[in-house]
Amino acid sequence: MTDQPSTVEIETAPNPEFAVILMHGLGADANDFVPLVPELRLADAPAMRFVFPNAPEMAVTANNGYVMRAWYDILSFEGINRRVDESGIEASCKRVRELIAAQNARGIPTECIFLAGFSQGGAMTYSAGLTHPDKLAGLIVLSGYIPAKGLIDASFSDANRATPIFAAHGTFDDVLNVRLGEEAVEFAREHGCTVEWQTYPMPHSVCMEEVEALRVWLGARLSA
């Protein structure tokens, strides 16, 4: 793999008031969701900084040990579920906290920071967001799931019980079955979270209808 900076950043205007930390999926990289920024059409919204971090490179056990960017190791696939390395999830949660602290140091408070992610990045959004000790602006989970419910139960943050969540999934997803997305939403709602849940007739991907729904949801939070 070629060397890349640890994060890619895009600012919609100078002096951003809000930040979105968006984590890519398994085997992708920080550039994967850069094209999303113009598609969200946020010209009339407050200035925002999008932060796209790179996951570390590691051998993924369930993918025959192939080295790729991953937020945690997947040990095996079991039906629609998977066994994961929980210590890897905890290490990536620590990385997310460092990314949030870096934005705090640059003048953006935690309550103005959204965590977001696709697929394994969405799994990290749930894992880091629902356990973060300070209130976040919102969580955005695209085709994601909850990889280790026990980790969240052990460290669930009351500060983020009322944090709004946007979650969307493809009904034809053959990588992460839509049932995994549904179970994650049920888990979050059982913990008192408010989730806007959307499904689309698509595979493991993102569609324009989803981007438009996210634009509306995000705009409502930015103008609140």
FIKOLZA-1660 file (N, C-alpha, C; in steps of 0.1 Angstrom, whole numbers, plus 5000, padded with zeros to 4 digits):
% residues 224
   i   px   py   pz ch aa at
   1 5008 4988 5000  A  M  N
   1 5000 5000 5000  A  M CA
   1 5009 5013 5000  A  M  C
   2 5004 5022 4993  A  T  N
   2 5011 5035 4993  A  T CA
   2 5009 5043 5005  A  T  C
   3 5019 5050 5009  A  D  N
   3 5018 5058 5021  A  D CA
   3 5008 5069 5019  A  D  C
   4 5000 5072 5029  A  Q  N
   4 4990 5083 5028  A  Q CA
   4 4990 5091 5041  A  Q  C
   5 4986 5103 5041  A  P  N
   5 4985 5111 5053  A  P CA
   5 4974 5104 5062  A  P  C
   6 4976 5106 5075  A  S  N
   6 4967 5099 5085  A  S CA
   6 4952 5104 5083  A  S  C
   7 4950 5116 5078  A  T  N
   7 4937 5121 5076  A  T CA
   7 4937 5130 5063  A  T  C
   8 4925 5131 5057  A  V  N
   8 4922 5140 5046  A  V CA
   8 4912 5150 5051  A  V  C
   9 4914 5162 5048  A  E  N
   9 4904 5172 5053  A  E CA
   9 4899 5181 5042  A  E  C
  10 4886 5184 5043  A  I  N
  10 4880 5194 5034  A  I CA
  10 4871 5203 5042  A  I  C
  11 4873 5216 5040  A  E  N
  11 4865 5226 5046  A  E CA
  11 4855 5233 5036  A  E  C
  12 4843 5234 5040  A  T  N
  12 4833 5240 5030  A  T CA
  12 4834 5255 5030  A  T  C
  13 4840 5261 5040  A  A  N
  13 4842 5275 5040  A  A CA
  13 4852 5278 5051  A  A  C
  14 4858 5290 5052  A  P  N
  14 4868 5293 5062  A  P CA
  14 4861 5293 5076  A  P  C
  15 4870 5291 5086  A  N  N
  15 4865 5291 5100  A  N CA
  15 4853 5282 5103  A  N  C
  16 4855 5269 5101  A  P  N
  16 4844 5260 5103  A  P CA
  16 4838 5260 5117  A  P  C
  17 4825 5259 5118  A  E  N
  17 4818 5259 5131  A  E CA
  17 4815 5244 5135  A  E  C
  18 4814 5235 5125  A  F  N
  18 4811 5222 5128  A  F CA
  18 4821 5213 5121  A  F  C
  19 4822 5200 5126  A  A  N
  19 4831 5190 5120  A  A CA
  19 4823 5177 5118  A  A  C
  20 4827 5170 5108  A  V  N
  20 4822 5156 5105  A  V CA
  20 4834 5147 5104  A  V  C
  21 4835 5138 5113  A  I  N
  21 4846 5128 5112  A  I CA
  21 4840 5115 5106  A  I  C
  22 4844 5112 5093  A  L  N
  22 4838 5102 5086  A  L CA
  22 4848 5090 5083  A  L  C
  23 4844 5078 5088  A  M  N
  23 4853 5067 5087  A  M CA
  23 4849 5058 5076  A  M  C
  24 4859 5054 5068  A  H  N
  24 4857 5045 5056  A  H CA
  24 4854 5031 5060  A  H  C
  25 4851 5023 5050  A  G  N
  25 4848 5009 5052  A  G CA
  25 4861 5000 5051  A  G  C
  26 4859 4987 5054  A  L  N
  26 4870 4978 5054  A  L CA
  26 4876 4977 5040  A  L  C
  27 4890 4979 5040  A  G  N
  27 4897 4978 5027  A  G CA
  27 4897 4991 5019  A  G  C
  28 4890 5001 5023  A  A  N
  28 4890 5014 5016  A  A CA
  28 4900 5023 5022  A  A  C
  29 4899 5036 5019  A  D  N
  29 4908 5045 5026  A  D CA
  29 4902 5059 5027  A  D  C
  30 4909 5068 5032  A  A  N
  30 4904 5081 5036  A  A CA
  30 4898 5089 5024  A  A  C
  31 4902 5086 5012  A  N  N
  31 4896 5093 5001  A  N CA
  31 4883 5088 4996  A  N  C
  32 4878 5077 5001  A  D  N
  32 4867 5070 4996  A  D CA
  32 4854 5078 4996  A  D  C
  33 4852 5086 5007  A  F  N
  33 4840 5094 5008  A  F CA
  33 4842 5109 5006  A  F  C
  34 4854 5113 5001  A  V  N
  34 4856 5127 4998  A  V CA
  34 4845 5132 4988  A  V  C
  35 4841 5124 4977  A  P  N
  35 4831 5129 4968  A  P CA
  35 4818 5132 4974  A  P  C
  36 4815 5127 4986  A  L  N
  36 4802 5130 4993  A  L CA
  36 4800 5144 4996  A  L  C
  37 4811 5152 4999  A  V  N
  37 4810 5166 5003  A  V CA
  37 4803 5174 4993  A  V  C
  38 4807 5175 4981  A  P  N
  38 4799 5183 4971  A  P CA
  38 4785 5178 4969  A  P  C
  39 4783 5164 4970  A  E  N
  39 4770 5159 4968  A  E CA
  39 4760 5163 4978  A  E  C
  40 4765 5166 4990  A  L  N
  40 4756 5171 5001  A  L CA
  40 4750 5185 4999  A  L  C
  41 4757 5193 4990  A  R  N
  41 4752 5206 4987  A  R CA
  41 4749 5214 4999  A  R  C
  42 4760 5217 5007  A  L  N
  42 4759 5224 5019  A  L CA
  42 4763 5239 5018  A  L  C
  43 4762 5245 5007  A  A  N
  43 4767 5258 5005  A  A CA
  43 4760 5268 5014  A  A  C
  44 4747 5266 5017  A  D  N
  44 4740 5276 5026  A  D CA
  44 4741 5272 5040  A  D  C
  45 4748 5261 5044  A  A  N
  45 4749 5257 5058  A  A CA
  45 4761 5264 5064  A  A  C
  46 4762 5264 5077  A  P  N
  46 4774 5269 5084  A  P CA
  46 4786 5262 5079  A  P  C
  47 4798 5269 5080  A  A  N
  47 4810 5263 5075  A  A CA
  47 4813 5250 5083  A  A  C
  48 4818 5240 5075  A  M  N
  48 4821 5227 5081  A  M CA
  48 4834 5222 5077  A  M  C
  49 4840 5214 5086  A  R  N
  49 4853 5207 5083  A  R CA
  49 4850 5192 5083  A  R  C
  50 4852 5186 5071  A  F  N
  50 4851 5171 5070  A  F CA
  50 4865 5165 5072  A  F  C
  51 4865 5155 5081  A  V  N
  51 4878 5149 5085  A  V CA
  51 4876 5134 5081  A  V  C
  52 4885 5129 5072  A  F  N
  52 4884 5115 5067  A  F CA
  52 4897 5108 5072  A  F  C
  53 4896 5101 5083  A  P  N
  53 4908 5094 5088  A  P CA
  53 4911 5081 5080  A  P  C
  54 4923 5077 5080  A  N  N
  54 4927 5064 5075  A  N CA
  54 4928 5054 5086  A  N  C
  55 4922 5043 5084  A  A  N
  55 4923 5032 5094  A  A CA
  55 4937 5026 5093  A  A  C
  56 4942 5019 5103  A  P  N
  56 4956 5013 5102  A  P CA
  56 4955 5001 5092  A  P  C
  57 4966 4997 5087  A  E  N
  57 4967 4985 5079  A  E CA
  57 4970 4973 5088  A  E  C
  58 4962 4963 5086  A  M  N
  58 4964 4951 5094  A  M CA
  58 4959 4938 5086  A  M  C
  59 4964 4927 5090  A  A  N
  59 4960 4914 5084  A  A CA
  59 4946 4911 5089  A  A  C
  60 4936 4909 5080  A  V  N
  60 4922 4906 5084  A  V CA
  60 4920 4891 5083  A  V  C
  61 4919 4885 5095  A  T  N
  61 4918 4870 5096  A  T CA
  61 4908 4864 5087  A  T  C
  62 4896 4870 5087  A  A  N
  62 4885 4864 5079  A  A CA
  62 4887 4865 5064  A  A  C
  63 4896 4874 5060  A  N  N
  63 4899 4876 5046  A  N CA
  63 4912 4869 5043  A  N  C
  64 4914 4858 5049  A  N  N
  64 4926 4850 5046  A  N CA
  64 4939 4857 5050  A  N  C
  65 4938 4866 5060  A  G  N
  65 4950 4873 5064  A  G CA
  65 4955 4884 5055  A  G  C
  66 4947 4887 5045  A  Y  N
  66 4951 4898 5036  A  Y CA
  66 4952 4911 5043  A  Y  C
  67 4963 4918 5041  A  V  N
  67 4966 4931 5047  A  V CA
  67 4958 4942 5040  A  V  C
  68 4950 4949 5048  A  M  N
  68 4942 4960 5043  A  M CA
  68 4939 4970 5054  A  M  C
  69 4934 4981 5050  A  R  N
  69 4930 4991 5061  A  R CA
  69 4917 4986 5068  A  R  C
  70 4918 4986 5081  A  A  N
  70 4907 4981 5089  A  A CA
  70 4907 4987 5102  A  A  C
  71 4895 4990 5108  A  W  N
  71 4894 4996 5121  A  W CA
  71 4895 4985 5132  A  W  C
  72 4893 4973 5128  A  Y  N
  72 4895 4961 5138  A  Y CA
  72 4895 4949 5129  A  Y  C
  73 4901 4938 5135  A  D  N
  73 4902 4925 5128  A  D CA
  73 4888 4918 5129  A  D  C
  74 4884 4912 5118  A  I  N
  74 4873 4903 5117  A  I CA
  74 4878 4889 5118  A  I  C
  75 4874 4882 5128  A  L  N
  75 4880 4868 5130  A  L CA
  75 4873 4858 5122  A  L  C
  76 4860 4859 5121  A  S  N
  76 4853 4849 5112  A  S CA
  76 4839 4855 5109  A  S  C
  77 4833 4849 5098  A  F  N
  77 4820 4852 5094  A  F CA
  77 4811 4840 5099  A  F  C
  78 4800 4843 5106  A  E  N
  78 4791 4832 5110  A  E CA
  78 4777 4836 5106  A  E  C
  79 4773 4830 5095  A  G  N
  79 4760 4834 5089  A  G CA
  79 4760 4849 5086  A  G  C
  80 4750 4856 5090  A  I  N
  80 4750 4871 5087  A  I CA
  80 4759 4878 5098  A  I  C
  81 4763 4871 5108  A  N  N
  81 4771 4878 5119  A  N CA
  81 4786 4875 5117  A  N  C
  82 4794 4881 5126  A  R  N
  82 4808 4879 5125  A  R CA
  82 4814 4880 5139  A  R  C
  83 4826 4873 5141  A  R  N
  83 4833 4875 5153  A  R CA
  83 4844 4885 5151  A  R  C
  84 4846 4894 5160  A  V  N
  84 4855 4905 5158  A  V CA
  84 4865 4906 5170  A  V  C
  85 4876 4913 5167  A  D  N
  85 4886 4915 5178  A  D CA
  85 4882 4928 5186  A  D  C
  86 4877 4925 5198  A  E  N
  86 4872 4936 5206  A  E CA
  86 4883 4946 5210  A  E  C
  87 4895 4941 5212  A  S  N
  87 4906 4950 5216  A  S CA
  87 4909 4959 5204  A  S  C
  88 4907 4955 5192  A  G  N
  88 4909 4964 5180  A  G CA
  88 4898 4975 5180  A  G  C
  89 4886 4971 5183  A  I  N
  89 4876 4981 5184  A  I CA
  89 4879 4992 5194  A  I  C
  90 4883 4987 5206  A  E  N
  90 4887 4997 5217  A  E CA
  90 4898 5006 5213  A  E  C
  91 4908 5000 5205  A  A  N
  91 4919 5008 5201  A  A CA
  91 4915 5019 5191  A  A  C
  92 4906 5015 5182  A  S  N
  92 4900 5025 5172  A  S CA
  92 4891 5035 5179  A  S  C
  93 4884 5031 5190  A  C  N
  93 4876 5041 5197  A  C CA
  93 4886 5052 5203  A  C  C
  94 4897 5047 5208  A  K  N
  94 4907 5057 5213  A  K CA
  94 4912 5066 5203  A  K  C
  95 4914 5061 5191  A  R  N
  95 4918 5070 5179  A  R CA
  95 4907 5080 5176  A  R  C
  96 4894 5076 5177  A  V  N
  96 4883 5085 5174  A  V CA
  96 4883 5096 5185  A  V  C
  97 4886 5092 5197  A  R  N
  97 4886 5102 5208  A  R CA
  97 4897 5113 5205  A  R  C
  98 4908 5108 5200  A  E  N
  98 4919 5117 5197  A  E CA
  98 4916 5126 5186  A  E  C
  99 4909 5121 5176  A  L  N
  99 4904 5129 5165  A  L CA
  99 4894 5140 5170  A  L  C
 100 4886 5136 5179  A  I  N
 100 4876 5146 5184  A  I CA
 100 4884 5157 5192  A  I  C
 101 4893 5152 5200  A  A  N
 101 4902 5162 5208  A  A CA
 101 4909 5171 5199  A  A  C
 102 4914 5166 5188  A  A  N
 102 4921 5175 5179  A  A CA
 102 4912 5186 5173  A  A  C
 103 4900 5183 5170  A  Q  N
 103 4890 5193 5166  A  Q CA
 103 4887 5203 5177  A  Q  C
 104 4886 5198 5189  A  N  N
 104 4884 5207 5201  A  N CA
 104 4895 5217 5202  A  N  C
 105 4907 5212 5200  A  A  N
 105 4919 5221 5201  A  A CA
 105 4919 5231 5190  A  A  C
 106 4912 5229 5179  A  R  N
 106 4911 5238 5168  A  R CA
 106 4899 5247 5169  A  R  C
 107 4892 5246 5180  A  G  N
 107 4881 5255 5182  A  G CA
 107 4867 5250 5179  A  G  C
 108 4865 5237 5176  A  I  N
 108 4852 5231 5174  A  I CA
 108 4848 5222 5186  A  I  C
 109 4838 5226 5194  A  P  N
 109 4834 5219 5206  A  P CA
 109 4828 5205 5202  A  P  C
 110 4828 5196 5211  A  T  N
 110 4823 5182 5208  A  T CA
 110 4809 5183 5204  A  T  C
 111 4801 5192 5210  A  E  N
 111 4786 5192 5207  A  E CA
 111 4784 5197 5192  A  E  C
 112 4795 5201 5185  A  C  N
 112 4794 5205 5171  A  C CA
 112 4801 5195 5162  A  C  C
 113 4804 5183 5167  A  I  N
 113 4811 5173 5159  A  I CA
 113 4801 5161 5157  A  I  C
 114 4800 5157 5144  A  F  N
 114 4793 5145 5140  A  F CA
 114 4803 5134 5138  A  F  C
 115 4800 5122 5142  A  L  N
 115 4807 5110 5139  A  L CA
 115 4799 5103 5128  A  L  C
 116 4806 5098 5118  A  A  N
 116 4800 5092 5106  A  A CA
 116 4809 5081 5101  A  A  C
 117 4802 5071 5094  A  G  N
 117 4810 5060 5088  A  G CA
 117 4802 5051 5079  A  G  C
 118 4809 5045 5070  A  F  N
 118 4802 5035 5061  A  F CA
 118 4808 5021 5065  A  F  C
 119 4798 5011 5065  A  S  N
 119 4802 4997 5067  A  S CA
 119 4810 4996 5081  A  S  C
 120 4822 4991 5080  A  Q  N
 120 4830 4990 5093  A  Q CA
 120 4832 5004 5099  A  Q  C
 121 4833 5014 5091  A  G  N
 121 4833 5028 5097  A  G CA
 121 4820 5031 5104  A  G  C
 122 4809 5026 5099  A  G  N
 122 4796 5028 5106  A  G CA
 122 4796 5020 5119  A  G  C
 123 4802 5008 5119  A  A  N
 123 4803 5001 5131  A  A CA
 123 4811 5009 5142  A  A  C
 124 4821 5015 5137  A  M  N
 124 4829 5023 5146  A  M CA
 124 4822 5036 5151  A  M  C
 125 4813 5041 5143  A  T  N
 125 4805 5053 5147  A  T CA
 125 4796 5049 5158  A  T  C
 126 4789 5038 5157  A  Y  N
 126 4781 5033 5169  A  Y CA
 126 4790 5030 5181  A  Y  C
 127 4801 5023 5179  A  S  N
 127 4809 5019 5190  A  S CA
 127 4816 5031 5197  A  S  C
 128 4821 5040 5190  A  A  N
 128 4828 5052 5196  A  A CA
 128 4817 5063 5200  A  A  C
 129 4807 5064 5192  A  G  N
 129 4798 5075 5195  A  G CA
 129 4789 5072 5207  A  G  C
 130 4784 5060 5209  A  L  N
 130 4775 5057 5220  A  L CA
 130 4783 5055 5233  A  L  C
 131 4796 5055 5232  A  T  N
 131 4804 5054 5245  A  T CA
 131 4812 5067 5247  A  T  C
 132 4811 5077 5239  A  H  N
 132 4819 5089 5241  A  H CA
 132 4814 5097 5253  A  H  C
 133 4823 5102 5262  A  P  N
 133 4818 5108 5274  A  P CA
 133 4812 5121 5273  A  P  C
 134 4814 5128 5262  A  D  N
 134 4808 5142 5260  A  D CA
 134 4798 5141 5248  A  D  C
 135 4788 5150 5249  A  K  N
 135 4778 5150 5239  A  K CA
 135 4783 5154 5225  A  K  C
 136 4779 5146 5215  A  L  N
 136 4782 5148 5201  A  L CA
 136 4770 5155 5194  A  L  C
 137 4772 5160 5183  A  A  N
 137 4762 5166 5175  A  A CA
 137 4752 5156 5169  A  A  C
 138 4758 5145 5165  A  G  N
 138 4750 5134 5159  A  G CA
 138 4759 5123 5154  A  G  C
 139 4752 5112 5151  A  L  N
 139 4759 5100 5145  A  L CA
 139 4753 5097 5132  A  L  C
 140 4761 5093 5122  A  I  N
 140 4756 5090 5109  A  I CA
 140 4762 5076 5105  A  I  C
 141 4753 5067 5103  A  V  N
 141 4758 5053 5101  A  V CA
 141 4752 5048 5087  A  V  C
 142 4761 5046 5078  A  L  N
 142 4757 5042 5064  A  L CA
 142 4761 5027 5063  A  L  C
 143 4751 5019 5061  A  S  N
 143 4753 5004 5059  A  S CA
 143 4762 4999 5070  A  S  C
 144 4759 5002 5082  A  G  N
 144 4768 4998 5094  A  G CA
 144 4760 4988 5103  A  G  C
 145 4767 4985 5114  A  Y  N
 145 4761 4975 5123  A  Y CA
 145 4768 4977 5136  A  Y  C
 146 4764 4970 5147  A  I  N
 146 4771 4971 5160  A  I CA
 146 4779 4958 5161  A  I  C
 147 4792 4959 5161  A  P  N
 147 4801 4946 5162  A  P CA
 147 4802 4940 5175  A  P  C
 148 4801 4947 5186  A  A  N
 148 4802 4942 5199  A  A CA
 148 4793 4949 5209  A  A  C
 149 4781 4944 5211  A  K  N
 149 4771 4951 5219  A  K CA
 149 4776 4952 5234  A  K  C
 150 4783 4942 5238  A  G  N
 150 4788 4942 5252  A  G CA
 150 4797 4954 5255  A  G  C
 151 4806 4958 5245  A  L  N
 151 4815 4969 5247  A  L CA
 151 4807 4982 5249  A  L  C
 152 4796 4984 5242  A  I  N
 152 4788 4996 5243  A  I CA
 152 4780 4995 5256  A  I  C
 153 4774 4984 5260  A  D  N
 153 4767 4982 5272  A  D CA
 153 4776 4986 5284  A  D  C
 154 4789 4982 5284  A  A  N
 154 4798 4984 5295  A  A CA
 154 4802 4998 5296  A  A  C
 155 4801 5006 5286  A  S  N
 155 4806 5020 5286  A  S CA
 155 4796 5030 5280  A  S  C
 156 4783 5026 5280  A  F  N
 156 4773 5035 5273  A  F CA
 156 4773 5049 5280  A  F  C
 157 4773 5059 5272  A  S  N
 157 4774 5073 5276  A  S CA
 157 4760 5079 5277  A  S  C
 158 4756 5083 5289  A  D  N
 158 4743 5090 5291  A  D CA
 158 4744 5103 5284  A  D  C
 159 4756 5109 5282  A  A  N
 159 4757 5122 5275  A  A CA
 159 4752 5121 5261  A  A  C
 160 4753 5109 5255  A  N  N
 160 4749 5107 5241  A  N CA
 160 4736 5099 5239  A  N  C
 161 4728 5097 5250  A  R  N
 161 4716 5090 5249  A  R CA
 161 4706 5098 5240  A  R  C
 162 4706 5111 5240  A  A  N
 162 4697 5119 5232  A  A CA
 162 4703 5124 5219  A  A  C
 163 4715 5120 5216  A  T  N
 163 4722 5124 5204  A  T CA
 163 4715 5118 5192  A  T  C
 164 4711 5126 5182  A  P  N
 164 4703 5120 5171  A  P CA
 164 4712 5111 5162  A  P  C
 165 4706 5101 5156  A  I  N
 165 4713 5092 5148  A  I CA
 165 4706 5090 5135  A  I  C
 166 4713 5091 5124  A  F  N
 166 4708 5088 5110  A  F CA
 166 4714 5075 5106  A  F  C
 167 4706 5065 5103  A  A  N
 167 4711 5052 5099  A  A CA
 167 4704 5048 5086  A  A  C
 168 4711 5043 5077  A  A  N
 168 4706 5038 5064  A  A CA
 168 4713 5026 5059  A  A  C
 169 4705 5018 5051  A  H  N
 169 4711 5005 5047  A  H CA
 169 4704 5001 5034  A  H  C
 170 4711 4993 5026  A  G  N
 170 4705 4987 5014  A  G CA
 170 4698 4974 5017  A  G  C
 171 4686 4972 5011  A  T  N
 171 4679 4960 5014  A  T CA
 171 4685 4948 5006  A  T  C
 172 4693 4951 4996  A  F  N
 172 4700 4941 4988  A  F CA
 172 4715 4939 4992  A  F  C
 173 4718 4943 5004  A  D  N
 173 4732 4943 5008  A  D CA
 173 4736 4928 5011  A  D  C
 174 4746 4923 5003  A  D  N
 174 4751 4910 5005  A  D CA
 174 4764 4909 5013  A  D  C
 175 4769 4921 5017  A  V  N
 175 4781 4921 5026  A  V CA
 175 4777 4922 5040  A  V  C
 176 4768 4932 5043  A  L  N
 176 4763 4933 5057  A  L CA
 176 4748 4933 5055  A  L  C
 177 4742 4921 5058  A  N  N
 177 4727 4920 5056  A  N CA
 177 4720 4931 5063  A  N  C
 178 4709 4935 5057  A  V  N
 178 4701 4946 5063  A  V CA
 178 4696 4943 5077  A  V  C
 179 4695 4930 5080  A  R  N
 179 4691 4926 5094  A  R CA
 179 4701 4931 5104  A  R  C
 180 4713 4931 5101  A  L  N
 180 4723 4937 5110  A  L CA
 180 4721 4952 5113  A  L  C
 181 4717 4959 5102  A  G  N
 181 4714 4973 5104  A  G CA
 181 4702 4975 5113  A  G  C
 182 4692 4966 5111  A  E  N
 182 4680 4967 5119  A  E CA
 182 4682 4964 5133  A  E  C
 183 4691 4954 5136  A  E  N
 183 4694 4950 5149  A  E CA
 183 4701 4962 5157  A  E  C
 184 4710 4969 5149  A  A  N
 184 4717 4980 5155  A  A CA
 184 4708 4991 5159  A  A  C
 185 4698 4994 5150  A  V  N
 185 4688 5004 5153  A  V CA
 185 4680 5000 5165  A  V  C
 186 4676 4988 5166  A  E  N
 186 4668 4983 5177  A  E CA
 186 4676 4984 5190  A  E  C
 187 4689 4981 5190  A  F  N
 187 4697 4982 5201  A  F CA
 187 4698 4997 5206  A  F  C
 188 4700 5006 5196  A  A  N
 188 4701 5020 5200  A  A CA
 188 4688 5025 5206  A  A  C
 189 4677 5021 5200  A  R  N
 189 4664 5026 5205  A  R CA
 189 4661 5020 5219  A  R  C
 190 4665 5008 5221  A  E  N
 190 4663 5002 5234  A  E CA
 190 4671 5010 5245  A  E  C
 191 4682 5016 5241  A  H  N
 191 4690 5025 5250  A  H CA
 191 4685 5039 5251  A  H  C
 192 4673 5042 5245  A  G  N
 192 4667 5055 5245  A  G CA
 192 4671 5064 5234  A  G  C
 193 4679 5060 5224  A  C  N
 193 4684 5069 5214  A  C CA
 193 4673 5071 5203  A  C  C
 194 4673 5082 5197  A  T  N
 194 4664 5086 5186  A  T CA
 194 4671 5083 5173  A  T  C
 195 4666 5074 5165  A  V  N
 195 4672 5070 5152  A  V CA
 195 4663 5073 5141  A  V  C
 196 4668 5080 5131  A  E  N
 196 4660 5080 5118  A  E CA
 196 4666 5069 5109  A  E  C
 197 4657 5059 5106  A  W  N
 197 4662 5047 5099  A  W CA
 197 4656 5047 5085  A  W  C
 198 4665 5046 5075  A  Q  N
 198 4661 5045 5061  A  Q CA
 198 4666 5033 5054  A  Q  C
 199 4658 5027 5045  A  T  N
 199 4663 5016 5037  A  T CA
 199 4661 5019 5022  A  T  C
 200 4670 5014 5014  A  Y  N
 200 4669 5017 5000  A  Y CA
 200 4672 5004 4992  A  Y  C
 201 4666 5002 4980  A  P  N
 201 4668 4990 4972  A  P CA
 201 4681 4990 4965  A  P  C
 202 4692 4988 4973  A  M  N
 202 4706 4989 4968  A  M CA
 202 4714 4979 4975  A  M  C
 203 4726 4976 4969  A  P  N
 203 4735 4966 4975  A  P CA
 203 4744 4974 4986  A  P  C
 204 4756 4969 4989  A  H  N
 204 4764 4975 4999  A  H CA
 204 4771 4988 4993  A  H  C
 205 4763 4998 4993  A  S  N
 205 4768 5011 4986  A  S CA
 205 4760 5022 4992  A  S  C
 206 4761 5034 4985  A  V  N
 206 4753 5046 4988  A  V CA
 206 4746 5050 4976  A  V  C
 207 4734 5055 4977  A  C  N
 207 4726 5060 4966  A  C CA
 207 4723 5075 4968  A  C  C
 208 4718 5081 4957  A  M  N
 208 4716 5095 4957  A  M CA
 208 4704 5099 4966  A  M  C
 209 4694 5090 4967  A  E  N
 209 4682 5092 4976  A  E CA
 209 4687 5092 4990  A  E  C
 210 4696 5084 4993  A  E  N
 210 4702 5083 5007  A  E CA
 210 4709 5096 5010  A  E  C
 211 4717 5101 5000  A  V  N
 211 4725 5113 5002  A  V CA
 211 4715 5125 5004  A  V  C
 212 4704 5125 4997  A  E  N
 212 4695 5136 4998  A  E CA
 212 4688 5136 5012  A  E  C
 213 4685 5124 5017  A  A  N
 213 4679 5122 5030  A  A CA
 213 4689 5127 5041  A  A  C
 214 4701 5123 5039  A  L  N
 214 4712 5128 5048  A  L CA
 214 4713 5143 5048  A  L  C
 215 4713 5149 5036  A  R  N
 215 4714 5163 5035  A  R CA
 215 4703 5170 5043  A  R  C
 216 4691 5165 5042  A  V  N
 216 4680 5171 5049  A  V CA
 216 4682 5170 5064  A  V  C
 217 4685 5157 5068  A  W  N
 217 4687 5155 5083  A  W CA
 217 4699 5163 5088  A  W  C
 218 4710 5164 5081  A  L  N
 218 4721 5172 5085  A  L CA
 218 4718 5187 5086  A  L  C
 219 4711 5191 5076  A  G  N
 219 4707 5206 5076  A  G CA
 219 4699 5209 5087  A  G  C
 220 4690 5200 5092  A  A  N
 220 4681 5203 5103  A  A CA
 220 4689 5205 5116  A  A  C
 221 4700 5196 5117  A  R  N
 221 4708 5197 5129  A  R CA
 221 4717 5209 5129  A  R  C
 222 4721 5213 5117  A  L  N
 222 4730 5225 5116  A  L CA
 222 4723 5238 5119  A  L  C
 223 4710 5238 5116  A  S  N
 223 4702 5250 5118  A  S CA
 223 4695 5251 5132  A  S  C
 224 4696 5240 5139  A  A  N
 224 4689 5239 5152  A  A CA
 224 4694 5250 5162  A  A  C
% end
